[in-house]
Structure formats: structure tokens, C-alpha cells
Amino acid sequence: MAGDGRIRLFCALQLPAAALDRIAAWQDAELHGAPARLVPRESLHVTLAFLGGRPADEVPVVAAALRSAAGSAPAVELRPAGYRETRGVGMILLEDVAGSGAALAADLGERLQAIGVYRRERRPWLAHLTVLRFRERPRLQPAAPPEGNIRSVRCALYRSSLGPGGARYDVLESVALGGR
């Protein structure tokens, strides 16, 4: 927690172990040795809403909004669609097969905005999985990301703690989609 009682929060889809294993193996085969930092297996997630620094006492209301949105959401089916780099990250772009990820992100964003802890972005939700972080874009051209759909049935509220080795993510609350 920061000295002012604020913590960095975000909500994200949690990925099943088999998908995490495939992605970590792909990272090791395709990105190992890049002038960058691989995102560790235990930190892989698909962000639904990044809230940034928030007062720690808001955690219960944010968790309640996440539970409410997740309770009516079906499982999210994602399909790896390619690799892309931005200014500071390398990511696997994901196809939101049935649109349920975008619907969940929109519903959650509305709920979080209604309680005053989030401002929805104007651009549509981009389903992606950050796999690499860097200071200078390495312009990698790895082989296609691992095949196979990723079926997420859980989402979580995370605390992000920044440190010299990169961010560490701690699950504050994990909830099943669709009340499973």
C-alpha cells in the first residue's frame, strides 16, 4: 500500500492452468532472450478494467461490482490471433469468440463508473494478454501464438504492487462467471 493509503487495482479474467502452461511454453520458445522482461506465468491475465491508484477502503465496493457483473456473465472464450508490440509491451491479441468478454468488460465498466471509481475508455475493449515488457521496442516477429481456445470461467480483483523486478499481482477476490 502506498503511504497515502492508496493501492493500484485492476479487474481481470483469470486463465486456466492448461492455457497458462501453453502460453508460458510459447514465451520460453519464442521470446526467451529478447531484450525485455517476460511476464511470469503467475502474472498472466486478461485485463477487464484498470482502476489505477485507489483508496484501499474502496476494495469492498469494487469487489461487489465485480461479483455483480460476473454473476450474470457467461464463460469467456478467447482465441489467440497474433502478436503485437506497443510502446512498452508485447502482447498476444485475442479474438473474443462470442463477444462475452467485451460484454463483461462493458458491464463491469458501467458498474465501476456508477460508483465513481473508474472512467470507461472511449475505445472498445481490446482482448489481449501482455507477455513481455520492455523499455525499447524489440520489434520481435515470433511464431504464431499457441493454438487452442482459452475458456475463462473466473475473474478477479487484483492489487498491483510495483517493485524493482516488475509488478507483482495479488488476487484480492476471485469470482466465478455466471455464478458457477
Rosetta constraint file for C-alpha pairs under 8 A:
AtomPair CA 1 CA 5 HARMONIC 6.02 0.50
AtomPair CA 1 CA 6 HARMONIC 5.92 0.50
AtomPair CA 1 CA 7 HARMONIC 5.16 0.50
AtomPair CA 1 CA 56 HARMONIC 7.81 0.50
AtomPair CA 1 CA 161 HARMONIC 7.79 0.50
AtomPair CA 2 CA 6 HARMONIC 5.30 0.50
AtomPair CA 2 CA 7 HARMONIC 6.16 0.50
AtomPair CA 5 CA 55 HARMONIC 5.80 0.50
AtomPair CA 5 CA 56 HARMONIC 5.89 0.50
AtomPair CA 6 CA 53 HARMONIC 5.68 0.50
AtomPair CA 6 CA 54 HARMONIC 5.00 0.50
AtomPair CA 6 CA 55 HARMONIC 4.22 0.50
AtomPair CA 6 CA 56 HARMONIC 5.29 0.50
AtomPair CA 7 CA 52 HARMONIC 7.65 0.50
AtomPair CA 7 CA 53 HARMONIC 5.10 0.50
AtomPair CA 7 CA 54 HARMONIC 5.41 0.50
AtomPair CA 7 CA 55 HARMONIC 6.28 0.50
AtomPair CA 7 CA 56 HARMONIC 5.78 0.50
AtomPair CA 7 CA 159 HARMONIC 6.72 0.50
AtomPair CA 7 CA 160 HARMONIC 7.44 0.50
AtomPair CA 7 CA 161 HARMONIC 7.81 0.50
AtomPair CA 8 CA 51 HARMONIC 7.02 0.50
AtomPair CA 8 CA 52 HARMONIC 4.72 0.50
AtomPair CA 8 CA 53 HARMONIC 4.17 0.50
AtomPair CA 8 CA 54 HARMONIC 6.11 0.50
AtomPair CA 8 CA 159 HARMONIC 5.60 0.50
AtomPair CA 8 CA 160 HARMONIC 5.21 0.50
AtomPair CA 8 CA 161 HARMONIC 6.91 0.50
AtomPair CA 9 CA 50 HARMONIC 6.48 0.50
AtomPair CA 9 CA 51 HARMONIC 5.33 0.50
AtomPair CA 9 CA 52 HARMONIC 5.42 0.50
AtomPair CA 9 CA 53 HARMONIC 6.49 0.50
AtomPair CA 9 CA 54 HARMONIC 6.89 0.50
AtomPair CA 9 CA 157 HARMONIC 7.06 0.50
AtomPair CA 9 CA 158 HARMONIC 5.64 0.50
AtomPair CA 9 CA 159 HARMONIC 4.77 0.50
AtomPair CA 9 CA 160 HARMONIC 6.07 0.50
AtomPair CA 10 CA 47 HARMONIC 7.16 0.50
AtomPair CA 10 CA 48 HARMONIC 7.60 0.50
AtomPair CA 10 CA 49 HARMONIC 5.65 0.50
AtomPair CA 10 CA 50 HARMONIC 4.25 0.50
AtomPair CA 10 CA 51 HARMONIC 5.31 0.50
AtomPair CA 10 CA 52 HARMONIC 6.90 0.50
AtomPair CA 10 CA 157 HARMONIC 5.93 0.50
AtomPair CA 10 CA 158 HARMONIC 5.36 0.50
AtomPair CA 10 CA 159 HARMONIC 6.71 0.50
AtomPair CA 10 CA 160 HARMONIC 7.58 0.50
AtomPair CA 11 CA 47 HARMONIC 6.06 0.50
AtomPair CA 11 CA 48 HARMONIC 5.47 0.50
AtomPair CA 11 CA 49 HARMONIC 5.21 0.50
AtomPair CA 11 CA 50 HARMONIC 6.41 0.50
AtomPair CA 11 CA 51 HARMONIC 7.98 0.50
AtomPair CA 11 CA 66 HARMONIC 7.58 0.50
AtomPair CA 11 CA 155 HARMONIC 7.14 0.50
AtomPair CA 11 CA 156 HARMONIC 5.64 0.50
AtomPair CA 11 CA 157 HARMONIC 4.57 0.50
AtomPair CA 11 CA 158 HARMONIC 6.05 0.50
AtomPair CA 12 CA 45 HARMONIC 6.17 0.50
AtomPair CA 12 CA 46 HARMONIC 5.26 0.50
AtomPair CA 12 CA 47 HARMONIC 4.10 0.50
AtomPair CA 12 CA 48 HARMONIC 4.80 0.50
AtomPair CA 12 CA 49 HARMONIC 6.84 0.50
AtomPair CA 12 CA 155 HARMONIC 5.47 0.50
AtomPair CA 12 CA 156 HARMONIC 5.57 0.50
AtomPair CA 12 CA 157 HARMONIC 6.73 0.50
AtomPair CA 12 CA 158 HARMONIC 7.56 0.50
AtomPair CA 13 CA 45 HARMONIC 5.90 0.50
AtomPair CA 13 CA 46 HARMONIC 5.07 0.50
AtomPair CA 13 CA 47 HARMONIC 6.35 0.50
AtomPair CA 13 CA 48 HARMONIC 6.84 0.50
AtomPair CA 13 CA 152 HARMONIC 6.55 0.50
AtomPair CA 13 CA 153 HARMONIC 7.94 0.50
AtomPair CA 13 CA 154 HARMONIC 6.07 0.50
AtomPair CA 13 CA 155 HARMONIC 4.14 0.50
AtomPair CA 13 CA 156 HARMONIC 6.42 0.50
AtomPair CA 14 CA 45 HARMONIC 5.53 0.50
AtomPair CA 14 CA 46 HARMONIC 6.96 0.50
AtomPair CA 14 CA 152 HARMONIC 6.29 0.50
AtomPair CA 14 CA 153 HARMONIC 7.57 0.50
AtomPair CA 14 CA 154 HARMONIC 5.50 0.50
AtomPair CA 14 CA 155 HARMONIC 5.09 0.50
AtomPair CA 14 CA 156 HARMONIC 6.66 0.50
AtomPair CA 15 CA 19 HARMONIC 6.50 0.50
AtomPair CA 15 CA 20 HARMONIC 6.49 0.50
AtomPair CA 15 CA 44 HARMONIC 7.59 0.50
AtomPair CA 15 CA 45 HARMONIC 6.30 0.50
AtomPair CA 15 CA 46 HARMONIC 7.89 0.50
AtomPair CA 15 CA 150 HARMONIC 7.26 0.50
AtomPair CA 15 CA 151 HARMONIC 7.41 0.50
AtomPair CA 15 CA 152 HARMONIC 5.51 0.50
AtomPair CA 15 CA 153 HARMONIC 8.00 0.50
AtomPair CA 15 CA 154 HARMONIC 7.63 0.50
AtomPair CA 16 CA 20 HARMONIC 6.34 0.50
AtomPair CA 16 CA 150 HARMONIC 7.51 0.50
AtomPair CA 16 CA 151 HARMONIC 7.25 0.50
AtomPair CA 16 CA 152 HARMONIC 6.50 0.50
AtomPair CA 17 CA 21 HARMONIC 6.11 0.50
AtomPair CA 18 CA 22 HARMONIC 6.37 0.50
AtomPair CA 19 CA 23 HARMONIC 6.17 0.50
AtomPair CA 19 CA 150 HARMONIC 6.10 0.50
AtomPair CA 20 CA 24 HARMONIC 5.99 0.50
AtomPair CA 20 CA 41 HARMONIC 6.25 0.50
AtomPair CA 20 CA 44 HARMONIC 7.32 0.50
AtomPair CA 21 CA 25 HARMONIC 6.13 0.50
AtomPair CA 21 CA 41 HARMONIC 7.60 0.50
AtomPair CA 22 CA 26 HARMONIC 6.20 0.50
AtomPair CA 22 CA 146 HARMONIC 6.36 0.50
AtomPair CA 23 CA 27 HARMONIC 6.10 0.50
AtomPair CA 23 CA 41 HARMONIC 7.87 0.50
AtomPair CA 23 CA 145 HARMONIC 7.65 0.50
AtomPair CA 23 CA 146 HARMONIC 6.40 0.50
AtomPair CA 24 CA 28 HARMONIC 6.18 0.50
AtomPair CA 24 CA 40 HARMONIC 7.71 0.50
AtomPair CA 24 CA 41 HARMONIC 5.79 0.50
AtomPair CA 25 CA 29 HARMONIC 6.18 0.50
AtomPair CA 26 CA 30 HARMONIC 5.77 0.50
AtomPair CA 26 CA 31 HARMONIC 7.64 0.50
AtomPair CA 26 CA 145 HARMONIC 6.80 0.50
AtomPair CA 26 CA 146 HARMONIC 6.33 0.50
AtomPair CA 27 CA 31 HARMONIC 5.02 0.50
AtomPair CA 27 CA 32 HARMONIC 6.49 0.50
AtomPair CA 27 CA 38 HARMONIC 7.35 0.50
AtomPair CA 27 CA 131 HARMONIC 7.19 0.50
AtomPair CA 28 CA 32 HARMONIC 4.93 0.50
AtomPair CA 30 CA 142 HARMONIC 5.45 0.50
AtomPair CA 30 CA 143 HARMONIC 6.71 0.50
AtomPair CA 31 CA 38 HARMONIC 7.57 0.50
AtomPair CA 31 CA 132 HARMONIC 7.99 0.50
AtomPair CA 31 CA 142 HARMONIC 7.03 0.50
AtomPair CA 32 CA 38 HARMONIC 7.73 0.50
AtomPair CA 34 CA 138 HARMONIC 7.17 0.50
AtomPair CA 35 CA 134 HARMONIC 7.24 0.50
AtomPair CA 35 CA 138 HARMONIC 6.69 0.50
AtomPair CA 36 CA 132 HARMONIC 6.57 0.50
AtomPair CA 36 CA 133 HARMONIC 5.75 0.50
AtomPair CA 36 CA 134 HARMONIC 4.63 0.50
AtomPair CA 36 CA 135 HARMONIC 7.45 0.50
AtomPair CA 36 CA 138 HARMONIC 7.71 0.50
AtomPair CA 37 CA 132 HARMONIC 5.67 0.50
AtomPair CA 37 CA 133 HARMONIC 5.19 0.50
AtomPair CA 37 CA 134 HARMONIC 6.26 0.50
AtomPair CA 38 CA 131 HARMONIC 5.94 0.50
AtomPair CA 38 CA 132 HARMONIC 4.49 0.50
AtomPair CA 38 CA 133 HARMONIC 6.41 0.50
AtomPair CA 39 CA 43 HARMONIC 6.35 0.50
AtomPair CA 39 CA 44 HARMONIC 6.67 0.50
AtomPair CA 39 CA 130 HARMONIC 7.12 0.50
AtomPair CA 39 CA 131 HARMONIC 5.01 0.50
AtomPair CA 39 CA 132 HARMONIC 5.38 0.50
AtomPair CA 39 CA 133 HARMONIC 7.00 0.50
AtomPair CA 40 CA 44 HARMONIC 6.68 0.50
AtomPair CA 40 CA 131 HARMONIC 7.95 0.50
AtomPair CA 43 CA 168 HARMONIC 7.31 0.50
AtomPair CA 43 CA 169 HARMONIC 6.32 0.50
AtomPair CA 44 CA 129 HARMONIC 6.92 0.50
AtomPair CA 44 CA 130 HARMONIC 7.08 0.50
AtomPair CA 44 CA 131 HARMONIC 7.19 0.50
AtomPair CA 45 CA 129 HARMONIC 6.27 0.50
AtomPair CA 45 CA 130 HARMONIC 7.72 0.50
AtomPair CA 46 CA 127 HARMONIC 6.86 0.50
AtomPair CA 46 CA 128 HARMONIC 6.07 0.50
AtomPair CA 46 CA 129 HARMONIC 5.37 0.50
AtomPair CA 46 CA 130 HARMONIC 7.85 0.50
AtomPair CA 47 CA 127 HARMONIC 7.82 0.50
AtomPair CA 47 CA 128 HARMONIC 7.74 0.50
AtomPair CA 47 CA 129 HARMONIC 7.89 0.50
AtomPair CA 48 CA 104 HARMONIC 7.78 0.50
AtomPair CA 48 CA 105 HARMONIC 5.06 0.50
AtomPair CA 48 CA 108 HARMONIC 7.81 0.50
AtomPair CA 48 CA 125 HARMONIC 7.70 0.50
AtomPair CA 49 CA 105 HARMONIC 6.87 0.50
AtomPair CA 49 CA 108 HARMONIC 7.69 0.50
AtomPair CA 49 CA 109 HARMONIC 6.66 0.50
AtomPair CA 51 CA 117 HARMONIC 6.95 0.50
AtomPair CA 51 CA 118 HARMONIC 5.77 0.50
AtomPair CA 54 CA 58 HARMONIC 7.02 0.50
AtomPair CA 54 CA 117 HARMONIC 7.57 0.50
AtomPair CA 55 CA 59 HARMONIC 7.86 0.50
AtomPair CA 58 CA 62 HARMONIC 6.22 0.50
AtomPair CA 59 CA 63 HARMONIC 5.96 0.50
AtomPair CA 60 CA 64 HARMONIC 6.12 0.50
AtomPair CA 61 CA 65 HARMONIC 6.25 0.50
AtomPair CA 61 CA 115 HARMONIC 7.93 0.50
AtomPair CA 62 CA 66 HARMONIC 6.26 0.50
AtomPair CA 62 CA 112 HARMONIC 6.81 0.50
AtomPair CA 62 CA 117 HARMONIC 7.76 0.50
AtomPair CA 62 CA 157 HARMONIC 7.90 0.50
AtomPair CA 63 CA 67 HARMONIC 6.13 0.50
AtomPair CA 63 CA 157 HARMONIC 6.49 0.50
AtomPair CA 63 CA 173 HARMONIC 6.80 0.50
AtomPair CA 64 CA 68 HARMONIC 6.12 0.50
AtomPair CA 65 CA 69 HARMONIC 6.19 0.50
AtomPair CA 65 CA 108 HARMONIC 6.88 0.50
AtomPair CA 65 CA 111 HARMONIC 5.97 0.50
AtomPair CA 65 CA 112 HARMONIC 6.46 0.50
AtomPair CA 66 CA 70 HARMONIC 5.95 0.50
AtomPair CA 66 CA 108 HARMONIC 6.39 0.50
AtomPair CA 66 CA 156 HARMONIC 7.68 0.50
AtomPair CA 66 CA 157 HARMONIC 7.41 0.50
AtomPair CA 66 CA 175 HARMONIC 7.88 0.50
AtomPair CA 67 CA 71 HARMONIC 5.91 0.50
AtomPair CA 67 CA 175 HARMONIC 6.24 0.50
AtomPair CA 68 CA 72 HARMONIC 7.11 0.50
AtomPair CA 69 CA 73 HARMONIC 6.56 0.50
AtomPair CA 69 CA 104 HARMONIC 6.73 0.50
AtomPair CA 69 CA 107 HARMONIC 6.20 0.50
AtomPair CA 69 CA 108 HARMONIC 5.48 0.50
AtomPair CA 69 CA 111 HARMONIC 7.67 0.50
AtomPair CA 70 CA 74 HARMONIC 7.99 0.50
AtomPair CA 70 CA 104 HARMONIC 7.24 0.50
AtomPair CA 70 CA 155 HARMONIC 7.34 0.50
AtomPair CA 70 CA 175 HARMONIC 6.95 0.50
AtomPair CA 70 CA 176 HARMONIC 6.60 0.50
AtomPair CA 70 CA 177 HARMONIC 4.68 0.50
AtomPair CA 70 CA 178 HARMONIC 6.07 0.50
AtomPair CA 70 CA 179 HARMONIC 7.32 0.50
AtomPair CA 71 CA 176 HARMONIC 7.18 0.50
AtomPair CA 71 CA 177 HARMONIC 5.58 0.50
AtomPair CA 71 CA 178 HARMONIC 4.52 0.50
AtomPair CA 71 CA 179 HARMONIC 4.79 0.50
AtomPair CA 72 CA 177 HARMONIC 7.05 0.50
AtomPair CA 72 CA 178 HARMONIC 4.98 0.50
AtomPair CA 72 CA 179 HARMONIC 7.15 0.50
AtomPair CA 73 CA 100 HARMONIC 7.29 0.50
AtomPair CA 73 CA 104 HARMONIC 6.25 0.50
AtomPair CA 73 CA 177 HARMONIC 5.43 0.50
AtomPair CA 73 CA 178 HARMONIC 4.91 0.50
AtomPair CA 74 CA 100 HARMONIC 6.71 0.50
AtomPair CA 74 CA 153 HARMONIC 7.66 0.50
AtomPair CA 74 CA 177 HARMONIC 5.84 0.50
AtomPair CA 74 CA 178 HARMONIC 5.20 0.50
AtomPair CA 75 CA 100 HARMONIC 7.29 0.50
AtomPair CA 75 CA 151 HARMONIC 6.62 0.50
AtomPair CA 75 CA 152 HARMONIC 5.74 0.50
AtomPair CA 75 CA 153 HARMONIC 4.79 0.50
AtomPair CA 75 CA 154 HARMONIC 7.79 0.50
AtomPair CA 75 CA 177 HARMONIC 5.98 0.50
AtomPair CA 75 CA 178 HARMONIC 7.17 0.50
AtomPair CA 76 CA 96 HARMONIC 7.47 0.50
AtomPair CA 76 CA 97 HARMONIC 7.97 0.50
AtomPair CA 76 CA 98 HARMONIC 7.71 0.50
AtomPair CA 76 CA 99 HARMONIC 7.93 0.50
AtomPair CA 76 CA 100 HARMONIC 5.49 0.50
AtomPair CA 76 CA 101 HARMONIC 5.39 0.50
AtomPair CA 76 CA 151 HARMONIC 5.69 0.50
AtomPair CA 76 CA 152 HARMONIC 5.14 0.50
AtomPair CA 76 CA 153 HARMONIC 6.58 0.50
AtomPair CA 77 CA 96 HARMONIC 6.24 0.50
AtomPair CA 77 CA 97 HARMONIC 5.59 0.50
AtomPair CA 77 CA 98 HARMONIC 6.83 0.50
AtomPair CA 77 CA 100 HARMONIC 7.52 0.50
AtomPair CA 77 CA 101 HARMONIC 7.60 0.50
AtomPair CA 77 CA 149 HARMONIC 6.56 0.50
AtomPair CA 77 CA 150 HARMONIC 5.73 0.50
AtomPair CA 77 CA 151 HARMONIC 4.56 0.50
AtomPair CA 77 CA 152 HARMONIC 6.44 0.50
AtomPair CA 78 CA 94 HARMONIC 5.85 0.50
AtomPair CA 78 CA 95 HARMONIC 5.44 0.50
AtomPair CA 78 CA 96 HARMONIC 4.85 0.50
AtomPair CA 78 CA 97 HARMONIC 5.64 0.50
AtomPair CA 78 CA 149 HARMONIC 5.58 0.50
AtomPair CA 78 CA 150 HARMONIC 5.01 0.50
AtomPair CA 78 CA 151 HARMONIC 6.35 0.50
AtomPair CA 78 CA 152 HARMONIC 7.92 0.50
AtomPair CA 79 CA 94 HARMONIC 5.30 0.50
AtomPair CA 79 CA 95 HARMONIC 4.95 0.50
AtomPair CA 79 CA 96 HARMONIC 6.73 0.50
AtomPair CA 79 CA 97 HARMONIC 6.71 0.50
AtomPair CA 79 CA 147 HARMONIC 7.63 0.50
AtomPair CA 79 CA 148 HARMONIC 6.60 0.50
AtomPair CA 79 CA 149 HARMONIC 4.60 0.50
AtomPair CA 79 CA 150 HARMONIC 6.15 0.50
AtomPair CA 80 CA 92 HARMONIC 6.47 0.50
AtomPair CA 80 CA 93 HARMONIC 6.05 0.50
AtomPair CA 80 CA 94 HARMONIC 4.58 0.50
AtomPair CA 80 CA 95 HARMONIC 6.29 0.50
AtomPair CA 80 CA 145 HARMONIC 6.20 0.50
AtomPair CA 80 CA 146 HARMONIC 6.90 0.50
AtomPair CA 80 CA 147 HARMONIC 6.59 0.50
AtomPair CA 80 CA 148 HARMONIC 7.42 0.50
AtomPair CA 80 CA 149 HARMONIC 7.09 0.50
AtomPair CA 81 CA 92 HARMONIC 7.08 0.50
AtomPair CA 81 CA 93 HARMONIC 5.39 0.50
AtomPair CA 81 CA 94 HARMONIC 5.24 0.50
AtomPair CA 81 CA 95 HARMONIC 6.03 0.50
AtomPair CA 81 CA 144 HARMONIC 7.92 0.50
AtomPair CA 81 CA 145 HARMONIC 7.30 0.50
AtomPair CA 82 CA 92 HARMONIC 5.68 0.50
AtomPair CA 82 CA 93 HARMONIC 5.30 0.50
AtomPair CA 82 CA 94 HARMONIC 7.38 0.50
AtomPair CA 82 CA 144 HARMONIC 6.01 0.50
AtomPair CA 82 CA 145 HARMONIC 6.12 0.50
AtomPair CA 83 CA 90 HARMONIC 7.15 0.50
AtomPair CA 83 CA 91 HARMONIC 5.68 0.50
AtomPair CA 83 CA 92 HARMONIC 4.61 0.50
AtomPair CA 83 CA 93 HARMONIC 5.92 0.50
AtomPair CA 83 CA 141 HARMONIC 7.79 0.50
AtomPair CA 83 CA 142 HARMONIC 7.43 0.50
AtomPair CA 83 CA 144 HARMONIC 7.10 0.50
AtomPair CA 83 CA 145 HARMONIC 6.87 0.50
AtomPair CA 84 CA 90 HARMONIC 5.78 0.50
AtomPair CA 84 CA 91 HARMONIC 5.39 0.50
AtomPair CA 84 CA 92 HARMONIC 6.46 0.50
AtomPair CA 84 CA 93 HARMONIC 6.89 0.50
AtomPair CA 85 CA 89 HARMONIC 5.71 0.50
AtomPair CA 85 CA 90 HARMONIC 4.30 0.50
AtomPair CA 85 CA 91 HARMONIC 6.19 0.50
AtomPair CA 85 CA 137 HARMONIC 7.23 0.50
AtomPair CA 85 CA 139 HARMONIC 7.13 0.50
AtomPair CA 86 CA 90 HARMONIC 6.48 0.50
AtomPair CA 86 CA 137 HARMONIC 7.47 0.50
AtomPair CA 87 CA 135 HARMONIC 7.90 0.50
AtomPair CA 87 CA 136 HARMONIC 7.50 0.50
AtomPair CA 87 CA 137 HARMONIC 6.34 0.50
AtomPair CA 88 CA 133 HARMONIC 5.81 0.50
AtomPair CA 88 CA 134 HARMONIC 5.23 0.50
AtomPair CA 88 CA 135 HARMONIC 5.88 0.50
AtomPair CA 88 CA 136 HARMONIC 7.05 0.50
AtomPair CA 88 CA 137 HARMONIC 6.70 0.50
AtomPair CA 89 CA 130 HARMONIC 6.57 0.50
AtomPair CA 89 CA 131 HARMONIC 7.50 0.50
AtomPair CA 89 CA 132 HARMONIC 5.48 0.50
AtomPair CA 89 CA 133 HARMONIC 4.43 0.50
AtomPair CA 89 CA 134 HARMONIC 6.00 0.50
AtomPair CA 89 CA 137 HARMONIC 7.81 0.50
AtomPair CA 90 CA 130 HARMONIC 5.96 0.50
AtomPair CA 90 CA 131 HARMONIC 5.83 0.50
AtomPair CA 90 CA 132 HARMONIC 4.73 0.50
AtomPair CA 90 CA 133 HARMONIC 6.29 0.50
AtomPair CA 91 CA 128 HARMONIC 6.26 0.50
AtomPair CA 91 CA 129 HARMONIC 5.34 0.50
AtomPair CA 91 CA 130 HARMONIC 4.26 0.50
AtomPair CA 91 CA 131 HARMONIC 5.33 0.50
AtomPair CA 91 CA 132 HARMONIC 6.72 0.50
AtomPair CA 92 CA 128 HARMONIC 5.56 0.50
AtomPair CA 92 CA 129 HARMONIC 5.11 0.50
AtomPair CA 92 CA 130 HARMONIC 6.46 0.50
AtomPair CA 92 CA 131 HARMONIC 6.99 0.50
AtomPair CA 92 CA 145 HARMONIC 6.83 0.50
AtomPair CA 93 CA 126 HARMONIC 7.92 0.50
AtomPair CA 93 CA 127 HARMONIC 6.32 0.50
AtomPair CA 93 CA 128 HARMONIC 4.50 0.50
AtomPair CA 93 CA 129 HARMONIC 6.57 0.50
AtomPair CA 94 CA 127 HARMONIC 5.15 0.50
AtomPair CA 94 CA 128 HARMONIC 5.15 0.50
AtomPair CA 94 CA 129 HARMONIC 7.36 0.50
AtomPair CA 95 CA 127 HARMONIC 6.73 0.50
AtomPair CA 96 CA 100 HARMONIC 7.00 0.50
AtomPair CA 96 CA 101 HARMONIC 6.12 0.50
AtomPair CA 96 CA 102 HARMONIC 7.25 0.50
AtomPair CA 96 CA 127 HARMONIC 6.66 0.50
AtomPair CA 99 CA 103 HARMONIC 6.27 0.50
AtomPair CA 100 CA 104 HARMONIC 6.05 0.50
AtomPair CA 101 CA 105 HARMONIC 6.11 0.50
AtomPair CA 101 CA 127 HARMONIC 7.60 0.50
AtomPair CA 102 CA 106 HARMONIC 6.06 0.50
AtomPair CA 102 CA 125 HARMONIC 6.05 0.50
AtomPair CA 102 CA 127 HARMONIC 7.79 0.50
AtomPair CA 103 CA 107 HARMONIC 6.10 0.50
AtomPair CA 104 CA 108 HARMONIC 5.94 0.50
AtomPair CA 105 CA 109 HARMONIC 5.90 0.50
AtomPair CA 105 CA 125 HARMONIC 6.96 0.50
AtomPair CA 106 CA 110 HARMONIC 6.19 0.50
AtomPair CA 106 CA 125 HARMONIC 7.83 0.50
AtomPair CA 107 CA 111 HARMONIC 6.30 0.50
AtomPair CA 108 CA 112 HARMONIC 6.08 0.50
AtomPair CA 109 CA 113 HARMONIC 5.96 0.50
AtomPair CA 109 CA 118 HARMONIC 7.07 0.50
AtomPair CA 109 CA 119 HARMONIC 7.52 0.50
AtomPair CA 109 CA 120 HARMONIC 5.81 0.50
AtomPair CA 110 CA 114 HARMONIC 6.03 0.50
AtomPair CA 110 CA 120 HARMONIC 7.32 0.50
AtomPair CA 111 CA 115 HARMONIC 6.58 0.50
AtomPair CA 112 CA 116 HARMONIC 6.40 0.50
AtomPair CA 112 CA 117 HARMONIC 5.64 0.50
AtomPair CA 112 CA 118 HARMONIC 5.40 0.50
AtomPair CA 112 CA 119 HARMONIC 7.83 0.50
AtomPair CA 113 CA 117 HARMONIC 5.84 0.50
AtomPair CA 113 CA 118 HARMONIC 4.70 0.50
AtomPair CA 113 CA 119 HARMONIC 5.54 0.50
AtomPair CA 113 CA 120 HARMONIC 6.86 0.50
AtomPair CA 134 CA 138 HARMONIC 7.80 0.50
AtomPair CA 153 CA 176 HARMONIC 5.91 0.50
AtomPair CA 153 CA 177 HARMONIC 5.26 0.50
AtomPair CA 154 CA 174 HARMONIC 6.82 0.50
AtomPair CA 154 CA 175 HARMONIC 5.57 0.50
AtomPair CA 154 CA 176 HARMONIC 4.36 0.50
AtomPair CA 154 CA 177 HARMONIC 5.33 0.50
AtomPair CA 155 CA 174 HARMONIC 5.80 0.50
AtomPair CA 155 CA 175 HARMONIC 5.56 0.50
AtomPair CA 155 CA 176 HARMONIC 6.49 0.50
AtomPair CA 155 CA 177 HARMONIC 7.03 0.50
AtomPair CA 156 CA 171 HARMONIC 6.38 0.50
AtomPair CA 156 CA 172 HARMONIC 7.27 0.50
AtomPair CA 156 CA 173 HARMONIC 5.49 0.50
AtomPair CA 156 CA 174 HARMONIC 4.16 0.50
AtomPair CA 156 CA 175 HARMONIC 6.02 0.50
AtomPair CA 157 CA 171 HARMONIC 5.94 0.50
AtomPair CA 157 CA 172 HARMONIC 5.52 0.50
AtomPair CA 157 CA 173 HARMONIC 5.28 0.50
AtomPair CA 157 CA 174 HARMONIC 6.49 0.50
AtomPair CA 158 CA 169 HARMONIC 6.10 0.50
AtomPair CA 158 CA 170 HARMONIC 5.39 0.50
AtomPair CA 158 CA 171 HARMONIC 4.53 0.50
AtomPair CA 158 CA 172 HARMONIC 5.48 0.50
AtomPair CA 158 CA 173 HARMONIC 7.29 0.50
AtomPair CA 159 CA 169 HARMONIC 5.62 0.50
AtomPair CA 159 CA 170 HARMONIC 5.18 0.50
AtomPair CA 159 CA 171 HARMONIC 6.48 0.50
AtomPair CA 159 CA 172 HARMONIC 6.66 0.50
AtomPair CA 160 CA 167 HARMONIC 6.19 0.50
AtomPair CA 160 CA 168 HARMONIC 5.70 0.50
AtomPair CA 160 CA 169 HARMONIC 4.69 0.50
AtomPair CA 160 CA 170 HARMONIC 6.63 0.50
AtomPair CA 161 CA 167 HARMONIC 5.43 0.50
AtomPair CA 161 CA 168 HARMONIC 5.16 0.50
AtomPair CA 161 CA 169 HARMONIC 6.44 0.50
AtomPair CA 162 CA 166 HARMONIC 5.99 0.50
AtomPair CA 162 CA 167 HARMONIC 4.35 0.50
AtomPair CA 162 CA 168 HARMONIC 6.40 0.50
AtomPair CA 163 CA 167 HARMONIC 5.80 0.50
AtomPair CA 163 CA 168 HARMONIC 7.46 0.50
AtomPair CA 176 CA 180 HARMONIC 5.41 0.50
